[in-house]
């Protein structure tokens, strides 16, 4: 990835917007963990952007109902 990439795609006009692994449409746990390991500041920024846009996602975890 180029250093001038941004989550909103506001870098170079010829670049495609970066996929955000914290958004619901592009959710990717492996990519999230790699970002957290390699670039924690970028990971926090992408996660915050997804939450602000209301697109934060994750596995649907809940209590199981036993009848």
Protein Blocks (a to p, Z undefined) as FASTA:
>chain_A
ZZkbcfkopacfkbccdddfkbmklgcfklmmmmmmmmmmlmmmmmmmmmmnopaccddd
dddddZZ
